[in-house]
Amino acid sequence: MTLIKSISGIRGTIGGKAGESLTPVDVVKFAAAFGTWVKNTTDNPRIVIGRDARISGEMVSNLVVATLQGLGIDVVDLGLSTTPTVEIAVTLEKAGGGIILTASHNPLQWNALKLLNDKGEFITAENGAEVLEIAEKEAFEFAEVHHLGAYSKAEGYIEKHIEMVLDLPLVDVEAIKAANFRIAIDCVNSTGGIALPKLLAALGVDQVKEFYCEPTGHFPHNPEPLPENLRQFSQELQSGAFDLGIVVDPDVDRLVFMKEDGESFGEEYTLVAIADYVLKATGGGNTVSNLSSTRALRDVTEKLGGQYTSAAVGEVNVVTEMKAQNAIIGGEGNGGVIYPELHYGRDALVGIALFLSHLAKFGKSISFLRSTYPSYFISKNKIELTPDVDVDLILEKIADKYKKHPVNTIDGVKIDFDQEWVHLRKSNTEPIIRIYSESPSLATADHLANKIISDIREIITDEN
């Protein structure tokens, strides 16, 4: 059983002993800590909640609602919803914060409390540390009976979200209608099954084949939208009956496209393609993605006269850098698209609308569209170390070894070469260094990762 307490929230597996997994005791403790933080930092003790469809969601939601009411906080419950919809609702409801009950791409035994500030954005590292301290000290005090919080259900927020997407100037509903797309969707039996059919209908897409769109929470496959988890869906597309496939994760903040032949468009290229469309439509601009995302975004951005900046891994870090750089679009290479014109959060719904607008105006196949972008391959590896190894020292020595190359140390160590890069990040929970490398050749990306692993082993040997 697992319980991970981090600055962005609490995540764990359901069941087991308190303090060791996500039990009702832990849910109440951290909901109380966050509720207390909201009361301490805002003038509006009101919190919006929503959840994905995983089978533990109703239980966790009931615990969170009762805890917040017990603190004297009013709760606005969206029920089954998406992460970006909850983010939007926080601002529309003028709430002091939000809680999304979702473990995102993790399997069904997991759940989590993701924490939002009054802007509907994930809380900062500093804020998260404050919440963890409140939880550790159990520094919360509950309201007396006459001052309990109110509870209300808010219907129709997914529809409001869709209306806001359709109102965006770069979403071209008429072009999408005229394209007469045939689309297959896989919503992994979660809340994407509620949102995507409504969005596509609103965009004028009449030919939609739904796979796993019943929000039962019984995921038919590993819910992370990676090619190895989408083999059956890929086979459906190979029939030639569809122009493209769309896949989302359980809370609908990650977006992946499949080509008409069943091959993956590439989760890294979700953001690249949408950014290309936005940049061309607006005459260029700045973009941001995290250090482990493909350099194709930089290529596209600079080609159109903009400036690309990389941020530390994590949505809150990307958002912070986007604001600093006045970026018109950004996100993460895992299929996470952040479009500030709507809000500062990864949002598959706005990503779909912008991508379909792009593809409709492009006028050719999704495969041809993919071929217009620089082609890179990312190799993902890790090296497991013994607990006595000084990981920070290893990273320091790797940075020094490659100091003749551009080195970025805002999040681990990233080294840029001519057309390649390698990024080393240490795990916060176990003695592991994760190693991501990218090159126009997969063999070269693998070779680069193996070279860094060899360097690490040599450093460990020299230290001993």
C-alpha positions in Angstrom: 0.0 0.0 0.0 1.2 3.5 -0.8 0.7 7.0 0.5 2.5 9.9 -1.1 2.2 13.3 0.6 3.5 16.0 -1.7 3.3 19.8 -2.1 0.6 19.3 -4.8 -1.7 17.1 -2.7 -2.1 13.6 -1.3 -2.1 10.5 -3.4 -2.3 6.8 -2.5 -3.9 3.4 -2.8 -7.2 2.8 -1.2 -7.3 0.5 1.9 -4.7 -0.6 4.4 -3.5 1.2 7.6 -3.8 4.9 8.3 -0.6 6.7 7.4 0.4 4.0 5.0 -2.2 4.3 2.3 -5.1 6.5 1.4 -7.5 5.6 4.2 -10.6 7.6 5.3 -8.5 8.8 8.2 -5.9 10.3 5.8 -8.5 11.8 3.6 -10.1 13.6 6.5 -6.8 14.8 7.9 -5.6 16.3 4.6 -9.0 17.7 3.6 -9.0 19.4 7.0 -5.5 20.7 6.5 -6.3 22.2 3.1 -9.6 23.6 4.3 -7.8 25.3 7.2 -5.2 26.7 4.8 -8.0 28.2 2.6 -9.6 29.8 5.7 -6.3 31.2 6.7 -5.4 32.6 3.3 -8.6 33.8 1.7 -11.7 35.8 2.7 -14.0 33.3 1.1 -14.3 30.0 2.9 -15.8 28.2 -0.1 -14.4 25.3 -1.9 -15.4 23.7 -5.2 -14.9 19.9 -5.5 -15.3 17.4 -8.4 -14.1 13.9 -9.1 -13.3 11.5 -11.8 -15.3 8.2 -12.1 -13.0 5.8 -10.3 -14.9 3.5 -8.0 -13.5 5.0 -4.7 -14.5 8.5 -5.8 -17.9 8.7 -4.1 -16.6 7.5 -0.8 -13.7 9.9 -0.9 -16.0 12.7 -1.9 -18.3 12.1 1.0 -15.4 12.3 3.4 -14.1 15.5 1.9 -17.5 17.2 1.9 -18.2 16.3 5.5 -14.8 17.4 6.7 -15.0 20.8 4.9 -18.5 21.4 6.2 -17.2 20.5 9.7 -14.7 23.4 9.3 -17.5 25.8 8.5 -16.6 25.9 4.8 -19.3 26.0 2.1 -18.9 23.2 -0.5 -19.9 23.4 -4.2 -19.9 19.9 -5.6 -19.6 19.4 -9.3 -19.9 15.6 -8.9 -18.5 13.7 -11.9 -16.4 16.2 -13.7 -12.9 16.8 -15.2 -9.9 18.4 -13.8 -10.0 21.5 -16.1 -13.7 21.9 -15.5 -13.1 22.1 -11.7 -10.3 24.6 -12.3 -12.7 26.8 -14.3 -15.5 26.5 -11.8 -13.3 27.7 -8.9 -13.1 31.2 -10.5 -16.7 31.2 -11.8 -17.9 30.4 -8.3 -15.5 32.9 -6.8 -14.3 30.2 -4.4 -11.3 30.2 -2.1 -10.0 27.0 -3.5 -10.8 23.7 -5.1 -10.2 20.0 -4.6 -10.1 17.5 -7.5 -10.6 13.9 -6.5 -8.5 12.0 -9.0 -5.4 10.0 -9.3 -5.1 11.1 -12.9 -3.5 8.3 -15.0 -2.9 5.9 -12.1 -4.8 2.6 -12.0 -8.1 2.2 -10.3 -6.8 1.3 -6.8 -5.4 4.8 -6.5 -7.1 8.1 -5.7 -5.9 11.6 -4.7 -6.8 15.0 -3.5 -5.4 17.6 -5.9 -5.4 21.1 -4.5 -6.3 24.4 -6.2 -5.9 28.0 -5.1 -8.6 30.7 -5.6 -7.4 31.2 -9.2 -8.3 27.6 -10.0 -4.6 26.8 -10.4 -2.5 24.2 -8.5 -1.1 25.5 -5.3 2.6 26.5 -5.2 5.3 24.5 -3.5 5.3 27.1 -0.7 1.5 26.7 -0.2 1.8 22.9 -0.4 4.4 23.0 2.4 2.1 25.0 4.5 -0.8 22.5 4.0 1.5 19.6 4.9 2.6 21.4 8.1 -1.0 22.0 9.1 -1.7 18.3 8.6 1.4 17.2 10.5 0.5 19.4 13.5 -3.2 18.7 13.1 -3.6 22.4 13.5 -7.3 22.6 12.5 -10.3 23.5 14.5 -13.8 22.5 13.6 -16.9 24.7 13.7 -19.7 24.6 16.2 -23.1 23.3 15.1 -24.6 26.6 14.2 -21.6 27.5 11.9 -21.3 24.3 9.8 -20.7 24.9 6.1 -23.4 24.6 3.5 -23.5 22.1 0.7 -24.8 22.5 -2.8 -24.5 20.6 -6.1 -23.7 22.6 -9.2 -25.1 21.1 -12.4 -24.0 21.9 -16.0 -20.4 22.9 -15.5 -19.1 20.7 -18.2 -21.5 22.4 -20.6 -20.3 25.8 -19.4 -16.7 24.7 -20.0 -17.6 23.6 -23.5 -19.4 26.9 -24.2 -16.2 28.8 -23.1 -14.1 26.6 -25.5 -16.4 27.3 -28.4 -16.3 31.0 -27.7 -12.5 31.1 -28.3 -11.6 33.0 -31.5 -9.2 30.2 -32.7 -11.8 27.5 -32.4 -13.4 27.3 -35.9 -16.6 25.3 -35.5 -17.6 25.9 -39.2 -14.3 24.5 -40.5 -14.6 21.5 -38.2 -18.2 20.9 -39.4 -17.1 21.2 -43.0 -14.3 18.7 -42.6 -16.9 16.0 -41.7 -14.4 14.1 -39.5 -15.0 10.5 -38.5 -13.6 10.2 -35.0 -13.2 7.3 -32.5 -12.7 8.2 -28.9 -11.5 6.2 -25.9 -12.4 7.7 -22.5 -11.3 4.8 -20.3 -14.8 4.6 -18.6 -14.3 7.9 -16.8 -15.5 11.4 -17.0 -14.2 12.0 -20.5 -17.1 9.8 -21.5 -19.4 12.6 -20.3 -17.4 15.5 -21.7 -16.0 14.4 -25.1 -19.2 13.3 -26.8 -20.8 16.7 -25.8 -17.8 18.6 -27.0 -17.6 16.9 -30.3 -21.4 17.3 -30.9 -21.0 21.0 -30.1 -18.2 21.2 -32.6 -20.4 19.7 -35.3 -18.7 16.3 -35.5 -21.6 13.9 -36.3 -19.6 10.7 -36.9 -18.2 9.6 -33.5 -17.6 6.0 -32.4 -17.4 5.8 -28.6 -15.2 3.3 -26.8 -15.3 3.0 -23.0 -17.4 6.1 -22.5 -19.5 4.8 -19.6 -18.3 6.6 -16.4 -18.2 3.4 -14.3 -14.7 3.8 -13.1 -13.8 0.3 -14.2 -10.9 1.1 -16.4 -10.7 -1.4 -19.4 -7.0 -1.0 -19.6 -4.1 0.8 -17.9 -5.5 4.4 -18.0 -2.3 6.1 -18.9 -2.7 7.1 -22.6 0.5 5.4 -23.9 0.8 3.3 -27.1 1.4 0.1 -25.1 -2.0 0.6 -23.3 -3.9 1.4 -26.5 -3.3 -1.6 -28.6 -7.0 -2.6 -28.9 -8.0 0.9 -29.7 -5.3 1.1 -32.3 -6.6 -2.1 -34.0 -10.1 -0.4 -34.3 -8.5 2.5 -36.2 -6.7 0.1 -38.5 -10.0 -0.7 -40.1 -9.8 2.6 -42.0 -13.2 3.7 -40.8 -11.9 6.8 -39.0 -9.9 9.9 -39.7 -8.4 10.0 -36.3 -8.7 8.7 -32.7 -8.8 10.7 -29.5 -7.7 9.4 -26.1 -7.9 11.0 -22.7 -6.9 10.0 -19.2 -9.5 9.6 -16.4 -9.5 13.3 -15.4 -9.3 14.7 -18.9 -6.2 16.8 -18.6 -4.0 14.6 -20.8 -4.7 14.3 -24.5 -3.4 11.9 -27.1 -4.3 11.6 -30.8 -4.1 8.4 -32.9 -3.5 8.6 -36.7 -5.9 7.1 -39.2 -3.7 4.0 -39.5 -3.8 3.3 -35.8 -0.3 4.6 -35.1 0.2 7.1 -32.4 0.5 10.8 -33.3 2.9 11.0 -30.3 1.9 12.4 -26.9 4.8 14.8 -27.2 3.4 16.1 -30.4 -0.1 17.0 -29.1 1.3 20.3 -27.7 3.6 20.8 -30.7 0.8 20.6 -33.3 -1.6 22.8 -31.3 1.1 25.4 -30.5 2.0 25.5 -34.2 -1.7 26.3 -35.0 -1.9 29.0 -32.3 1.4 30.6 -33.2 0.6 30.8 -36.9 -2.8 32.2 -36.2 -1.5 34.9 -33.9 1.7 35.8 -35.8 4.0 34.1 -33.4 4.6 34.3 -29.7 6.4 32.7 -26.7 5.9 29.1 -25.5 6.9 27.1 -22.5 7.2 23.3 -21.8 9.0 21.4 -19.1 12.6 20.2 -19.3 11.7 16.7 -20.3 9.5 17.6 -23.2 10.5 17.4 -26.9 12.6 20.1 -28.5 10.2 20.1 -31.4 8.2 22.8 -29.6 11.3 25.0 -29.5 11.9 24.4 -33.2 8.3 25.3 -34.1 8.4 28.4 -31.9 11.7 29.8 -33.1 10.8 29.1 -36.7 7.8 31.4 -36.3 9.9 34.1 -34.5 8.9 33.3 -30.9 11.0 32.5 -27.9 10.8 29.1 -26.2 11.6 28.6 -22.5 11.8 25.4 -20.5 10.5 25.0 -16.9 11.0 22.6 -14.1 8.8 19.5 -14.4 5.3 19.9 -12.9 2.3 21.8 -14.1 2.6 24.6 -11.5 6.2 25.3 -12.6 5.2 25.4 -16.2 2.3 27.8 -15.4 4.7 30.1 -13.4 7.1 30.3 -16.3 4.4 30.9 -18.8 3.2 33.9 -16.8 6.8 35.1 -16.5 7.4 34.8 -20.3 3.9 35.9 -21.3 3.6 32.7 -23.3 0.5 32.3 -25.4 0.6 28.5 -25.1 2.5 25.9 -23.2 2.2 22.6 -21.4 3.9 19.3 -21.0 5.0 16.6 -23.3 2.7 14.0 -21.8 -0.3 15.4 -23.8 -0.9 18.4 -21.5 -2.0 21.5 -23.2 -2.3 24.9 -21.3 -4.0 27.7 -23.2 -4.1 30.9 -21.1 -6.8 32.4 -23.3 -9.1 30.0 -21.5 -7.3 29.3 -18.2 -4.0 28.2 -16.8 -4.4 24.5 -16.6 -3.9 21.4 -18.7 -7.1 21.0 -20.6 -7.9 18.2 -23.1 -11.2 19.8 -24.2 -9.6 23.0 -25.4 -6.8 20.9 -26.9 -9.3 18.9 -28.9 -11.1 22.0 -30.2 -7.9 23.7 -31.3 -6.4 20.6 -32.8 -9.5 19.8 -34.9 -9.6 23.4 -36.1 -6.0 23.1 -37.1 -6.5 19.7 -38.9 -9.7 21.0 -40.6 -7.9 24.0 -42.0 -4.8 22.0 -42.9 -7.0 20.0 -45.2 -5.0 16.8 -45.3 -4.7 13.7 -43.2 -3.5 13.6 -39.6 -0.5 11.5 -40.8 0.5 14.1 -43.2 0.2 16.8 -40.6 2.5 14.8 -38.3 5.1 14.5 -41.1 5.4 18.3 -41.2 7.0 18.5 -37.8 10.6 17.8 -36.7 10.9 14.1 -35.7 12.5 13.3 -32.4 12.6 10.3 -30.2 12.7 10.2 -26.4 14.3 7.4 -24.5 13.2 7.0 -20.9 15.5 5.1 -18.5 16.4 5.0 -14.9 19.3 3.8 -12.7 18.6 2.3 -9.3 21.1 3.2 -6.6 21.7 2.1 -3.0 20.3 4.3 -0.2 23.8 5.3 0.8 24.6 7.0 -2.5 24.7 10.8 -2.5 22.4 11.5 -5.5 22.9 15.2 -5.3 26.7 14.8 -5.5 26.3 12.5 -8.6 24.2 15.2 -10.3 26.7 17.8 -9.4 29.6 15.8 -10.9 27.6 15.0 -14.1 26.9 18.8 -14.5 30.6 19.5 -14.1 31.7 16.7 -16.5 29.6 18.3 -19.3 30.1 21.9 -18.4 31.3 22.8 -21.9 27.8 22.2 -23.1 24.7 24.2 -22.1 23.6 22.8 -18.6 20.4 23.6 -16.8 20.1 22.8 -13.1 16.7 24.2 -12.2 15.3 20.7 -11.9 18.0 18.0 -11.8 20.5 18.3 -14.6 19.7 18.9 -18.2 22.5 18.9 -20.8 21.9 20.2 -24.4 23.9 18.9 -27.3 23.7 19.9 -31.0 20.4 18.0 -31.7 20.2 16.0 -28.5 19.6 16.5 -24.9 19.6 14.4 -21.7 17.7 15.2 -18.5 18.5 13.6 -15.1 16.0 13.9 -12.2 16.3 12.3 -8.8 13.2 10.6 -7.3 11.9 12.2 -4.1 10.8 8.9 -2.7 13.4 6.3 -3.6 17.1 6.1 -4.6 16.6 6.4 -8.3 17.8 8.8 -11.0 15.4 9.0 -14.0 17.2 9.7 -17.3 15.4 11.1 -20.3 17.2 11.7 -23.6 16.1 12.8 -27.0 17.5 12.7 -30.5 16.4 12.5 -34.1 17.4 8.9 -33.8 16.0 6.5 -31.2 19.3 4.5 -31.3 21.2 7.7 -30.6 18.8 8.7 -27.7 19.3 5.2 -26.2 23.1 5.5 -26.6 23.2 8.9 -24.9 21.2 7.5 -22.0 23.5 4.5 -21.7 26.5 6.8 -21.8 25.2 8.9 -18.9 24.4 5.7 -16.9 28.0 4.6 -17.5 29.2 8.0 -16.3 27.1 7.6 -13.1 28.5 4.2 -12.4 32.0 5.5 -12.9 31.4 8.3 -10.4 30.1 5.9 -7.8 33.1 3.6 -8.3 35.5 6.6 -7.9 33.7 7.8 -4.7 34.0 4.3 -3.2 
